[in-house]
Structures are given as C-alpha cells and as structure tokens.
Amino acid sequence: MKTADVRRDIPLLEDVIYLDAASTTPTPRPVVDAMCDYFYNYNANTGRGAYRLAVKASHKLDEAREKIARFVNSHPDEIIFTKNTTEAINMVAHGLEFEEGDNIVVPNIEHHSNLVPWLNLRSKGVELRVVNADENGVVDPDAVEKAVDENTRLISITHISNSIGSVQPVEEIAKIANKTGALYLVDVAQSAGHISVDVKKLGADFIAFPGHKGLLGPVGTGFLYCTRNAQEKLQPLNLGGGTVDQVTEDDFKLTEAPYCFEAGTQNIAGCIGLGASIDYLKRIGMHKIEKHSQKLTRFMYQEILDLEKVTVYGSPENIYGIVSFNIDNINPHDLAKILDESRSICVRSGFHCAIPSMRHIGAYELGGTVRASIHYYNTREELEILVETLKKVSKFLV
C-alpha cells in the first residue's frame, strides 16, 4: 500500500494536517468496518455461550489475539488485553509482590504512566532510583547498570520517548536486567506500529502496548506482553467473571493465563478492530512504514531547526517519529492554536504527560513544547506547510 492509499482510508485527513500520532492515530476504514461487522452481525459476549453468535464472537477474539502474537513474535497466551498502555503498566505495578527494601530503576524522561505507578510504591518501602538521560534524552546503559544492585526488582524504560522522540538502547539494558536477575519492562507506546517490535529481541519480561497509536487500532485498546515465567510472579489486578475455573463458598481457583488477567467482558469490538489493524499494517509493510517515517522525521527536524528563533529538542541521529520544539517567547499552547486556526494543523502542546522530561530539557518553565508526530499517512507536503507556517509565525509574532 502507498501513502495515498492509506489516506483514502482515513476520511479525517481530508480536512486537517494531522501531526499527533504520538497521542492517537485516526482509525482506517477497514478497522472500523471490522468493528461494525461485530456490532451488526454477531454482537454477543465471548466465552459465555454455546449458541452460534457467541461462538463466532469468541473465535474472532481469539483470532485477534493470535494475529497480535504473530505480529510481535510471541505466544498467544502471553498476550493480555488491556484498554491502554497505562493499564498494562499498572497491572505490573499492582500485580508484582514488591517488598520493603526492593528498588526500581527508571529514567527521568518517562511518561507519567511509567513513573507515577513506581513512585506510588514508595508507600510499601520500595525505593525508586531515577537515572538521568543525557542532553538529547538518551539513557546510558552504564548509568542503569550502576543504579542496579541485588535489591533491584524491576528496571522499567520507554522504547521511544513520547516527549522528545529519542530512541533508547532497550536491548542493551535487557542484558543488564538478565545479568542481575531484575525483571524488565519496556513501554513501546511510541514504537509499536512505527517500527518492527519483536518481543524476543527486546528481551523484556513485560512489554506494554497501546492499540490506538502506531498500531492504527481503535481507542480503548492495548495489551500487555507477559512471558510465561513472569506470569507466575504476577497477580491479577481484577477478579471475577472469566478469571476462575472453580469457585466455592470459601475458595476459588484461577483459570490459566491470559484469561485470569482479563476479568469481565472485554472490549470485544475494539480487540477485533485491533486484530484488523494488525492486518492493515502488514498490508502496508512495516519496512515501508519505518523507511517513510525515518525520512520524514529527519526532514521535519532539519527544516524546523533551520528556522530563526526556534529551539528543537533531541538529536536528529536518535529521534524517530516525533519532533519537539519551541518558538522564542510564544507559549506552546498559543502556537498550537495558531497552527490549527490558520492551516488546520493538529499538533500536541504542553508537558506531554512527562513533566520530569520537560524539566530535563529546560522546557518546563516555557510551558512545555510543541510536539509534531507522524505516521505512514503523513506526507512531505504536509510538513512543508507546517514549516512554512512556523516561519511566518516566527517572523511576524516574535
């Protein structure tokens, strides 16, 4: 599939220049069609009935899990459906039995969803060891290794920073976790669907995925990859329907994974849509998506960097899909509104749920940054319009 083909599948792109993939992506027609097919033709609950509609719904949900597993190179029983990346990370934070004296190692550039749950564990006597990234927002594996000791229970890191776009050496850090015996979690919210993610190569015990970002799936979907060994250490966050095999008046027996972690009725239509989005990405080809985004990221970074009175964050050699910037003396929110009102350009502004990261790059006092983020449906022409508009703003309003 070419970029033009994908754009035809996303009507929203006819009216706006959408540069906010890091927050969520618009949903292509085939994904919406797959969800509508469920609602129109077999809208029944899963795992609850023997009649044909229920059987079909259960089969489609299992099929979606299998598609996801093949896409990320895992076993289907290692895929736990969630409603987003945040829920996946919190399943680990609440499901592992942390003890007083344990410590967790995490960088200072994380999204709040990969920081606040660990900060919250301080009430249990767990120490949080924060490792500082360099000036370009890249974490040094040596710094991580120095922070780790025999009491380190978990190392948790993002694959690509949501605020800067910096790519982290996650495979090198996996070796540190493996050597020390610490569990390892990777947040792939900004890499899944943008670049190929092979869970075996990443070497993590837990990997938190969103459905609604790079995977082009519907909002309210995501999943946690959890190895079989790690599943034995993880307690379900919720209990109830679908999580048990046997129940008596004074006891219960959990069913096998992943179902023991998926209490109650799932977002069936959303999960089926997520399966359809995997099919869609495979039709495009991940190698084409990677090449397209690399080219556009470098172009956008350099073009914005060449503007007067503009600060661009991160290094062009180590960012992917995201360019974060500011124009001197203009509040990021004001600039985002100007871009929207003048040329219907949709960009994110503010702290990006990453306040420590904003402090790290010196943008907190400025109100954060403006963040432009892309996917395969974006074009060079759209980025040229962005740059030309920024040029006018910097010339006439500063």
ROPA-800703 format. One record per residue (C-alpha): residue number from 1; residue in three letters; x, z, y. Coordinates in steps of 0.2 Angstrom, whole numbers. Layout:
N
+-----+---------+-------+-------+-------+
: num : residuo :    px :    pz :    py :
+-----+---------+-------+-------+-------+
: NUM :     ALA :     X :     Z :     Y :
...
+-----+---------+-------+-------+-------+
//
This chain:
398
+-----+---------+-------+-------+-------+
: num : residuo :    px :    pz :    py :
+-----+---------+-------+-------+-------+
:   1 :     MET :     0 :     0 :     0 :
:   2 :     LYS :     6 :    -4 :    18 :
:   3 :     THR :     3 :     7 :    33 :
:   4 :     ALA :   -11 :    -4 :    39 :
:   5 :     ASP :   -20 :    -2 :    23 :
:   6 :     VAL :   -19 :    17 :    24 :
:   7 :     ARG :   -25 :    16 :    42 :
:   8 :     ARG :   -40 :     6 :    37 :
:   9 :     ASP :   -45 :    21 :    25 :
:  10 :     ILE :   -44 :    33 :    39 :
:  11 :     PRO :   -58 :    29 :    52 :
:  12 :     LEU :   -52 :    43 :    64 :
:  13 :     LEU :   -36 :    34 :    68 :
:  14 :     GLU :   -46 :    20 :    77 :
:  15 :     ASP :   -49 :    32 :    91 :
:  16 :     VAL :   -34 :    43 :    93 :
:  17 :     ILE :   -15 :    43 :    90 :
:  18 :     TYR :   -14 :    57 :    78 :
:  19 :     LEU :     3 :    66 :    78 :
:  20 :     ASP :    -2 :    83 :    70 :
:  21 :     ALA :     1 :    81 :    51 :
:  22 :     ALA :    11 :    97 :    51 :
:  23 :     SER :    -6 :   106 :    54 :
:  24 :     THR :   -18 :    95 :    44 :
:  25 :     THR :   -19 :    77 :    40 :
:  26 :     PRO :   -35 :    66 :    41 :
:  27 :     THR :   -43 :    63 :    24 :
:  28 :     PRO :   -43 :    45 :    17 :
:  29 :     ARG :   -60 :    37 :    11 :
:  30 :     PRO :   -55 :    37 :    -7 :
:  31 :     VAL :   -53 :    56 :    -7 :
:  32 :     VAL :   -69 :    58 :     2 :
:  33 :     ASP :   -78 :    46 :   -10 :
:  34 :     ALA :   -71 :    57 :   -25 :
:  35 :     MET :   -79 :    72 :   -17 :
:  36 :     CYS :   -95 :    64 :   -13 :
:  37 :     ASP :   -96 :    57 :   -31 :
:  38 :     TYR :   -96 :    75 :   -37 :
:  39 :     PHE :  -109 :    81 :   -24 :
:  40 :     TYR :  -121 :    66 :   -28 :
:  41 :     ASN :  -119 :    64 :   -47 :
:  42 :     TYR :  -113 :    79 :   -56 :
:  43 :     ASN :  -114 :    94 :   -44 :
:  44 :     ALA :  -113 :   108 :   -57 :
:  45 :     ASN :  -102 :   123 :   -60 :
:  46 :     THR :   -87 :   122 :   -71 :
:  47 :     GLY :   -83 :   132 :   -87 :
:  48 :     ARG :  -101 :   139 :   -86 :
:  49 :     GLY :  -112 :   127 :   -96 :
:  50 :     ALA :  -114 :   115 :  -111 :
:  51 :     TYR :  -125 :   103 :  -103 :
:  52 :     ARG :  -118 :    86 :   -98 :
:  53 :     LEU :  -116 :    88 :   -79 :
:  54 :     ALA :  -107 :   105 :   -82 :
:  55 :     VAL :   -96 :    97 :   -95 :
:  56 :     LYS :   -91 :    82 :   -83 :
:  57 :     ALA :   -88 :    94 :   -69 :
:  58 :     SER :   -76 :   104 :   -80 :
:  59 :     HIS :   -67 :    89 :   -86 :
:  60 :     LYS :   -65 :    82 :   -68 :
:  61 :     LEU :   -57 :    99 :   -63 :
:  62 :     ASP :   -46 :    99 :   -77 :
:  63 :     GLU :   -41 :    81 :   -74 :
:  64 :     ALA :   -36 :    86 :   -56 :
:  65 :     ARG :   -25 :   100 :   -62 :
:  66 :     GLU :   -16 :    88 :   -74 :
:  67 :     LYS :   -14 :    75 :   -60 :
:  68 :     ILE :    -6 :    88 :   -49 :
:  69 :     ALA :     5 :    95 :   -63 :
:  70 :     ARG :    12 :    77 :   -67 :
:  71 :     PHE :    15 :    74 :   -49 :
:  72 :     VAL :    26 :    89 :   -46 :
:  73 :     ASN :    33 :    89 :   -64 :
:  74 :     SER :    25 :   105 :   -71 :
:  75 :     HIS :    14 :   110 :   -85 :
:  76 :     PRO :    -5 :   111 :   -80 :
:  77 :     ASP :    -6 :   129 :   -85 :
:  78 :     GLU :     7 :   133 :   -71 :
:  79 :     ILE :    -4 :   126 :   -58 :
:  80 :     ILE :   -16 :   139 :   -50 :
:  81 :     PHE :   -29 :   133 :   -37 :
:  82 :     THR :   -30 :   141 :   -20 :
:  83 :     LYS :   -38 :   137 :    -4 :
:  84 :     ASN :   -21 :   135 :     6 :
:  85 :     THR :    -3 :   139 :     6 :
:  86 :     THR :    -6 :   156 :    14 :
:  87 :     GLU :   -17 :   162 :     0 :
:  88 :     ALA :    -4 :   156 :   -13 :
:  89 :     ILE :    10 :   166 :    -4 :
:  90 :     ASN :    -2 :   182 :    -3 :
:  91 :     MET :    -5 :   180 :   -22 :
:  92 :     VAL :    13 :   183 :   -25 :
:  93 :     ALA :    14 :   197 :   -11 :
:  94 :     HIS :     0 :   207 :   -19 :
:  95 :     GLY :     2 :   202 :   -37 :
:  96 :     LEU :    20 :   207 :   -40 :
:  97 :     GLU :    23 :   226 :   -43 :
:  98 :     PHE :    35 :   230 :   -29 :
:  99 :     GLU :    43 :   247 :   -29 :
: 100 :     GLU :    51 :   258 :   -16 :
: 101 :     GLY :    69 :   253 :   -14 :
: 102 :     ASP :    66 :   234 :   -18 :
: 103 :     ASN :    71 :   222 :    -5 :
: 104 :     ILE :    65 :   204 :     0 :
: 105 :     VAL :    76 :   191 :     8 :
: 106 :     VAL :    68 :   179 :    20 :
: 107 :     PRO :    74 :   168 :    35 :
: 108 :     ASN :    69 :   171 :    53 :
: 109 :     ILE :    62 :   154 :    56 :
: 110 :     GLU :    47 :   156 :    44 :
: 111 :     HIS :    29 :   153 :    47 :
: 112 :     HIS :    20 :   169 :    49 :
: 113 :     SER :    12 :   166 :    31 :
: 114 :     ASN :    29 :   168 :    24 :
: 115 :     LEU :    34 :   183 :    34 :
: 116 :     VAL :    19 :   194 :    38 :
: 117 :     PRO :    15 :   197 :    19 :
: 118 :     TRP :    33 :   203 :    16 :
: 119 :     LEU :    33 :   214 :    32 :
: 120 :     ASN :    17 :   222 :    26 :
: 121 :     LEU :    26 :   228 :    10 :
: 122 :     ARG :    36 :   240 :    21 :
: 123 :     SER :    22 :   252 :    18 :
: 124 :     LYS :    27 :   253 :     0 :
: 125 :     GLY :    45 :   256 :     4 :
: 126 :     VAL :    51 :   238 :     2 :
: 127 :     GLU :    65 :   233 :    14 :
: 128 :     LEU :    64 :   216 :    22 :
: 129 :     ARG :    81 :   208 :    25 :
: 130 :     VAL :    80 :   194 :    38 :
: 131 :     VAL :    93 :   181 :    38 :
: 132 :     ASN :    96 :   171 :    54 :
: 133 :     ALA :    96 :   152 :    54 :
: 134 :     ASP :   109 :   143 :    64 :
: 135 :     GLU :   106 :   135 :    81 :
: 136 :     ASN :    97 :   120 :    73 :
: 137 :     GLY :    86 :   130 :    62 :
: 138 :     VAL :    96 :   128 :    46 :
: 139 :     VAL :    99 :   143 :    34 :
: 140 :     ASP :   116 :   145 :    27 :
: 141 :     PRO :   116 :   149 :     8 :
: 142 :     ASP :   131 :   160 :    11 :
: 143 :     ALA :   121 :   171 :    23 :
: 144 :     VAL :   107 :   173 :    10 :
: 145 :     GLU :   120 :   177 :    -4 :
: 146 :     LYS :   127 :   191 :     7 :
: 147 :     ALA :   110 :   198 :    10 :
: 148 :     VAL :   106 :   199 :    -8 :
: 149 :     ASP :   110 :   214 :   -19 :
: 150 :     GLU :   105 :   222 :   -36 :
: 151 :     ASN :    89 :   228 :   -27 :
: 152 :     THR :    83 :   211 :   -21 :
: 153 :     ARG :    67 :   207 :   -29 :
: 154 :     LEU :    62 :   191 :   -21 :
: 155 :     ILE :    70 :   178 :   -10 :
: 156 :     SER :    57 :   168 :     0 :
: 157 :     ILE :    60 :   152 :    11 :
: 158 :     THR :    52 :   137 :    18 :
: 159 :     HIS :    57 :   120 :    12 :
: 160 :     ILE :    55 :   112 :    29 :
: 161 :     SER :    52 :   122 :    45 :
: 162 :     ASN :    35 :   120 :    52 :
: 163 :     SER :    41 :   123 :    69 :
: 164 :     ILE :    57 :   114 :    70 :
: 165 :     GLY :    57 :   102 :    55 :
: 166 :     SER :    73 :   107 :    49 :
: 167 :     VAL :    76 :   105 :    30 :
: 168 :     GLN :    83 :   120 :    21 :
: 169 :     PRO :    95 :   120 :     6 :
: 170 :     VAL :    82 :   126 :    -6 :
: 171 :     GLU :    91 :   120 :   -22 :
: 172 :     GLU :   107 :   129 :   -17 :
: 173 :     ILE :    98 :   145 :   -13 :
: 174 :     ALA :    89 :   144 :   -30 :
: 175 :     LYS :   106 :   145 :   -38 :
: 176 :     ILE :   109 :   162 :   -29 :
: 177 :     ALA :    92 :   168 :   -35 :
: 178 :     ASN :    96 :   163 :   -53 :
: 179 :     LYS :   113 :   171 :   -52 :
: 180 :     THR :   107 :   188 :   -46 :
: 181 :     GLY :    91 :   189 :   -55 :
: 182 :     ALA :    80 :   189 :   -40 :
: 183 :     LEU :    63 :   180 :   -40 :
: 184 :     TYR :    62 :   165 :   -29 :
: 185 :     LEU :    48 :   157 :   -19 :
: 186 :     VAL :    48 :   141 :    -9 :
: 187 :     ASP :    35 :   136 :     4 :
: 188 :     VAL :    33 :   117 :     3 :
: 189 :     ALA :    19 :   116 :    16 :
: 190 :     GLN :    29 :   103 :    26 :
: 191 :     SER :    37 :    94 :    12 :
: 192 :     ALA :    24 :    91 :    -2 :
: 193 :     GLY :    17 :    74 :     0 :
: 194 :     HIS :    30 :    69 :    13 :
: 195 :     ILE :    45 :    69 :     1 :
: 196 :     SER :    45 :    70 :   -18 :
: 197 :     VAL :    44 :    88 :   -24 :
: 198 :     ASP :    50 :    91 :   -42 :
: 199 :     VAL :    47 :   109 :   -46 :
: 200 :     LYS :    60 :   109 :   -60 :
: 201 :     LYS :    74 :   103 :   -47 :
: 202 :     LEU :    69 :   116 :   -34 :
: 203 :     GLY :    71 :   130 :   -47 :
: 204 :     ALA :    59 :   142 :   -40 :
: 205 :     ASP :    48 :   154 :   -49 :
: 206 :     PHE :    34 :   152 :   -36 :
: 207 :     ILE :    30 :   137 :   -25 :
: 208 :     ALA :    16 :   137 :   -13 :
: 209 :     PHE :     7 :   120 :    -9 :
: 210 :     PRO :    -6 :   115 :     3 :
: 211 :     GLY :   -18 :   101 :    -1 :
: 212 :     HIS :   -23 :    97 :    17 :
: 213 :     LYS :    -6 :    92 :    24 :
: 214 :     GLY :     6 :    80 :    17 :
: 215 :     LEU :    -4 :    78 :     1 :
: 216 :     LEU :   -18 :    70 :    11 :
: 217 :     GLY :   -31 :    81 :     2 :
: 218 :     PRO :   -46 :    90 :     9 :
: 219 :     VAL :   -45 :   106 :    19 :
: 220 :     GLY :   -48 :   122 :     9 :
: 221 :     THR :   -37 :   116 :    -5 :
: 222 :     GLY :   -20 :   121 :   -11 :
: 223 :     PHE :   -11 :   128 :   -26 :
: 224 :     LEU :     2 :   140 :   -32 :
: 225 :     TYR :    15 :   133 :   -45 :
: 226 :     CYS :    20 :   148 :   -55 :
: 227 :     THR :    32 :   147 :   -70 :
: 228 :     ARG :    26 :   154 :   -87 :
: 229 :     ASN :    39 :   168 :   -85 :
: 230 :     ALA :    33 :   173 :   -68 :
: 231 :     GLN :    15 :   173 :   -73 :
: 232 :     GLU :    19 :   188 :   -84 :
: 233 :     LYS :    25 :   198 :   -69 :
: 234 :     LEU :    10 :   193 :   -58 :
: 235 :     GLN :    -6 :   202 :   -57 :
: 236 :     PRO :   -22 :   193 :   -52 :
: 237 :     LEU :   -27 :   195 :   -34 :
: 238 :     ASN :   -46 :   194 :   -38 :
: 239 :     LEU :   -55 :   199 :   -54 :
: 240 :     GLY :   -72 :   193 :   -60 :
: 241 :     GLY :   -81 :   178 :   -67 :
: 242 :     GLY :   -69 :   166 :   -76 :
: 243 :     THR :   -54 :   178 :   -77 :
: 244 :     VAL :   -59 :   188 :   -93 :
: 245 :     ASP :   -61 :   184 :  -111 :
: 246 :     GLN :   -69 :   201 :  -116 :
: 247 :     VAL :   -77 :   215 :  -106 :
: 248 :     THR :   -84 :   232 :  -112 :
: 249 :     GLU :   -92 :   246 :  -103 :
: 250 :     ASP :   -74 :   254 :  -101 :
: 251 :     ASP :   -62 :   240 :  -103 :
: 252 :     PHE :   -58 :   221 :  -101 :
: 253 :     LYS :   -46 :   208 :  -107 :
: 254 :     LEU :   -39 :   195 :   -96 :
: 255 :     THR :   -40 :   176 :  -101 :
: 256 :     GLU :   -25 :   165 :  -101 :
: 257 :     ALA :   -16 :   158 :   -86 :
: 258 :     PRO :   -20 :   149 :   -75 :
: 259 :     TYR :   -38 :   154 :   -76 :
: 260 :     CYS :   -35 :   173 :   -75 :
: 261 :     PHE :   -29 :   170 :   -57 :
: 262 :     GLU :   -44 :   159 :   -52 :
: 263 :     ALA :   -59 :   171 :   -50 :
: 264 :     GLY :   -76 :   165 :   -47 :
: 265 :     THR :   -82 :   147 :   -43 :
: 266 :     GLN :   -68 :   136 :   -36 :
: 267 :     ASN :   -69 :   123 :   -23 :
: 268 :     ILE :   -73 :   111 :   -36 :
: 269 :     ALA :   -76 :    96 :   -25 :
: 270 :     GLY :   -61 :   100 :   -15 :
: 271 :     CYS :   -50 :   101 :   -30 :
: 272 :     ILE :   -57 :    85 :   -37 :
: 273 :     GLY :   -53 :    77 :   -20 :
: 274 :     LEU :   -35 :    84 :   -21 :
: 275 :     GLY :   -33 :    75 :   -38 :
: 276 :     ALA :   -39 :    59 :   -29 :
: 277 :     SER :   -27 :    62 :   -15 :
: 278 :     ILE :   -13 :    63 :   -28 :
: 279 :     ASP :   -19 :    46 :   -35 :
: 280 :     TYR :   -19 :    39 :   -17 :
: 281 :     LEU :    -1 :    45 :   -14 :
: 282 :     LYS :     5 :    37 :   -30 :
: 283 :     ARG :    -3 :    20 :   -25 :
: 284 :     ILE :     7 :    21 :    -8 :
: 285 :     GLY :    23 :    26 :   -17 :
: 286 :     MET :    32 :    42 :   -12 :
: 287 :     HIS :    48 :    32 :   -10 :
: 288 :     LYS :    39 :    21 :     4 :
: 289 :     ILE :    32 :    37 :    12 :
: 290 :     GLU :    50 :    45 :    13 :
: 291 :     LYS :    58 :    29 :    20 :
: 292 :     HIS :    44 :    27 :    33 :
: 293 :     SER :    44 :    45 :    39 :
: 294 :     GLN :    63 :    46 :    40 :
: 295 :     LYS :    64 :    30 :    51 :
: 296 :     LEU :    50 :    36 :    62 :
: 297 :     THR :    57 :    54 :    64 :
: 298 :     ARG :    74 :    48 :    69 :
: 299 :     PHE :    66 :    35 :    81 :
: 300 :     MET :    55 :    48 :    89 :
: 301 :     TYR :    68 :    61 :    90 :
: 302 :     GLN :    81 :    50 :    99 :
: 303 :     GLU :    68 :    42 :   111 :
: 304 :     ILE :    62 :    59 :   117 :
: 305 :     LEU :    80 :    66 :   118 :
: 306 :     ASP :    84 :    51 :   130 :
: 307 :     LEU :    71 :    56 :   142 :
: 308 :     GLU :    75 :    66 :   158 :
: 309 :     LYS :    71 :    85 :   159 :
: 310 :     VAL :    66 :    86 :   141 :
: 311 :     THR :    73 :    98 :   128 :
: 312 :     VAL :    72 :    93 :   109 :
: 313 :     TYR :    75 :   106 :    96 :
: 314 :     GLY :    84 :   104 :    79 :
: 315 :     SER :    97 :    91 :    74 :
: 316 :     PRO :    92 :    73 :    71 :
: 317 :     GLU :   103 :    73 :    55 :
: 318 :     ASN :    92 :    88 :    47 :
: 319 :     ILE :    74 :    86 :    53 :
: 320 :     TYR :    60 :    77 :    44 :
: 321 :     GLY :    43 :    73 :    49 :
: 322 :     ILE :    42 :    85 :    64 :
: 323 :     VAL :    50 :    84 :    82 :
: 324 :     SER :    48 :    99 :    93 :
: 325 :     PHE :    51 :    98 :   112 :
: 326 :     ASN :    48 :   104 :   129 :
: 327 :     ILE :    47 :    96 :   147 :
: 328 :     ASP :    55 :   107 :   160 :
: 329 :     ASN :    43 :   118 :   170 :
: 330 :     ILE :    27 :   112 :   160 :
: 331 :     ASN :    18 :   123 :   149 :
: 332 :     PRO :    17 :   116 :   131 :
: 333 :     HIS :    -2 :   118 :   131 :
: 334 :     ASP :    -4 :   109 :   148 :
: 335 :     LEU :     7 :    95 :   141 :
: 336 :     ALA :    -3 :    93 :   125 :
: 337 :     LYS :   -19 :    92 :   136 :
: 338 :     ILE :   -11 :    79 :   147 :
: 339 :     LEU :    -6 :    68 :   132 :
: 340 :     ASP :   -24 :    70 :   124 :
: 341 :     GLU :   -33 :    66 :   140 :
: 342 :     SER :   -23 :    52 :   146 :
: 343 :     ARG :   -19 :    42 :   130 :
: 344 :     SER :   -29 :    52 :   116 :
: 345 :     ILE :   -13 :    58 :   108 :
: 346 :     CYS :   -15 :    73 :    97 :
: 347 :     VAL :     0 :    85 :    96 :
: 348 :     ARG :     1 :   103 :    92 :
: 349 :     SER :     7 :   116 :   106 :
: 350 :     GLY :    12 :   134 :   107 :
: 351 :     PHE :    20 :   145 :    94 :
: 352 :     HIS :    15 :   136 :    78 :
: 353 :     CYS :    12 :   152 :    69 :
: 354 :     ALA :    31 :   155 :    70 :
: 355 :     ILE :    35 :   167 :    84 :
: 356 :     PRO :    51 :   173 :    77 :
: 357 :     SER :    57 :   155 :    76 :
: 358 :     MET :    52 :   151 :    94 :
: 359 :     ARG :    62 :   166 :    99 :
: 360 :     HIS :    77 :   160 :    89 :
: 361 :     ILE :    77 :   143 :    98 :
: 362 :     GLY :    74 :   150 :   115 :
: 363 :     ALA :    56 :   143 :   117 :
: 364 :     TYR :    46 :   159 :   116 :
: 365 :     GLU :    46 :   163 :   135 :
: 366 :     LEU :    42 :   145 :   138 :
: 367 :     GLY :    25 :   147 :   128 :
: 368 :     GLY :    32 :   138 :   113 :
: 369 :     THR :    35 :   120 :   111 :
: 370 :     VAL :    25 :   104 :   109 :
: 371 :     ARG :    26 :    98 :    91 :
: 372 :     ALA :    23 :    80 :    86 :
: 373 :     SER :    22 :    77 :    67 :
: 374 :     ILE :    19 :    61 :    57 :
: 375 :     HIS :    14 :    54 :    40 :
: 376 :     TYR :    14 :    37 :    32 :
: 377 :     TYR :    -1 :    31 :    43 :
: 378 :     ASN :     9 :    33 :    59 :
: 379 :     THR :    17 :    18 :    67 :
: 380 :     ARG :    32 :    14 :    79 :
: 381 :     GLU :    20 :     8 :    92 :
: 382 :     GLU :    11 :    24 :    92 :
: 383 :     LEU :    27 :    33 :    95 :
: 384 :     GLU :    32 :    21 :   109 :
: 385 :     ILE :    16 :    26 :   118 :
: 386 :     LEU :    20 :    44 :   116 :
: 387 :     VAL :    37 :    42 :   123 :
: 388 :     GLU :    31 :    31 :   137 :
: 389 :     THR :    18 :    44 :   142 :
: 390 :     LEU :    31 :    58 :   141 :
: 391 :     LYS :    42 :    48 :   153 :
: 392 :     LYS :    28 :    46 :   166 :
: 393 :     VAL :    24 :    65 :   164 :
: 394 :     SER :    42 :    70 :   167 :
: 395 :     LYS :    44 :    58 :   181 :
: 396 :     PHE :    28 :    62 :   191 :
: 397 :     LEU :    24 :    80 :   187 :
: 398 :     VAL :    41 :    89 :   186 :
+-----+---------+-------+-------+-------+
//
